Amino acid sequence: MTDDRELTLGELALEVRSKNAGPFWITMELFMRSAEDYAIVADEEFVNEEVVARLYALDPAAVLIFRIPALNVVKISFPRPVAQGSLRDRDIHAGQHHVPLAALVPPRVSRGS
């Protein structure tokens, strides 16, 4: 029996993580396994400022995306919703912010037999 369900970015990537980039910014990183996988996530039609803004309820102008082909990495940074360690901060290390990004399904990638 084959599993033809679509892969998520989290399954396709070597690692997807988020972390603090100072007390006012979050950075997420997509570490891809190969140049082919990197090309999927580096495609500006798939991962772009508007997509990230929609996932995290942000202004697209606040989203910064860095594509690093030599490392097969895409980095995404944006302002934290609240300052790190403030009373309303529910994730002081920003360690869970990557989850919506990791759940995205890239185009034309499916699990075969």
C-alpha positions in Angstrom: 0.0 0.0 0.0 1.3 3.5 -0.9 1.0 6.6 1.1 0.1 9.4 -1.5 -0.5 12.1 1.1 1.2 15.4 0.6 4.4 16.1 2.5 4.6 19.2 4.8 7.6 21.5 5.0 8.4 19.9 8.4 8.6 16.5 6.8 10.6 17.7 3.7 13.1 19.7 5.7 16.0 18.4 7.7 14.9 20.9 10.4 12.5 23.7 10.8 13.1 25.8 13.9 12.3 29.2 15.5 14.2 31.2 18.0 14.7 34.6 19.5 16.5 37.2 17.4 16.7 39.6 20.3 13.8 40.6 22.6 11.7 42.1 19.8 12.3 39.7 16.8 11.7 36.0 15.9 13.7 34.1 13.4 12.6 30.9 11.7 15.0 28.7 9.7 14.2 26.0 7.1 17.2 23.7 6.8 16.7 21.7 3.6 18.2 18.3 2.8 19.2 19.0 -0.8 19.5 21.7 -3.4 16.3 20.4 -5.0 14.4 20.7 -1.7 15.9 24.1 -1.1 14.6 25.2 -4.6 11.0 24.3 -3.5 11.1 26.5 -0.3 13.2 29.3 -1.9 10.6 29.7 -4.6 9.1 33.2 -4.0 5.7 32.0 -5.3 5.6 29.5 -2.4 7.2 31.1 0.6 7.0 34.9 0.5 6.2 37.8 2.8 2.5 37.6 2.2 2.3 33.9 3.0 4.3 34.4 6.3 2.2 37.4 7.1 -1.0 35.4 6.7 0.3 32.6 8.9 1.3 34.9 11.7 -1.1 37.8 11.4 1.6 40.3 10.4 2.0 43.2 8.1 3.9 41.7 5.0 6.2 44.8 5.1 7.5 43.6 8.5 8.6 40.2 7.2 12.2 39.7 6.2 13.2 36.6 4.2 16.8 35.6 3.5 17.5 32.8 1.0 20.9 31.2 1.4 21.5 28.7 -1.5 25.0 27.8 -0.4 23.6 26.4 2.8 20.2 25.2 1.5 18.6 27.4 4.1 15.7 29.9 4.1 15.6 32.3 7.1 12.5 34.3 8.0 12.5 37.1 10.6 9.6 39.2 11.9 8.8 41.3 15.0 7.6 39.4 18.0 3.9 40.0 18.8 5.0 41.0 22.4 8.4 41.7 23.8 10.3 38.7 25.1 9.6 38.1 28.8 6.8 40.6 29.0 3.6 39.7 30.9 1.8 38.6 27.8 4.7 36.5 26.3 3.6 32.9 26.1 6.8 31.5 24.4 9.8 33.3 25.9 12.3 31.4 23.7 10.1 31.6 20.5 10.6 27.8 20.2 7.1 27.0 19.0 6.5 29.7 16.4 7.8 27.5 13.6 4.8 25.1 13.8 2.5 26.9 11.3 5.3 27.2 8.8 6.3 23.5 9.2 2.7 22.6 8.4 2.7 24.2 5.0 2.4 21.8 2.0 4.8 22.6 -0.8 3.5 22.4 -4.4 4.2 19.1 -6.3 5.7 17.1 -3.5 4.0 13.9 -2.5 5.1 10.7 -0.8 5.3 7.8 -3.2 5.7 4.1 -2.7 
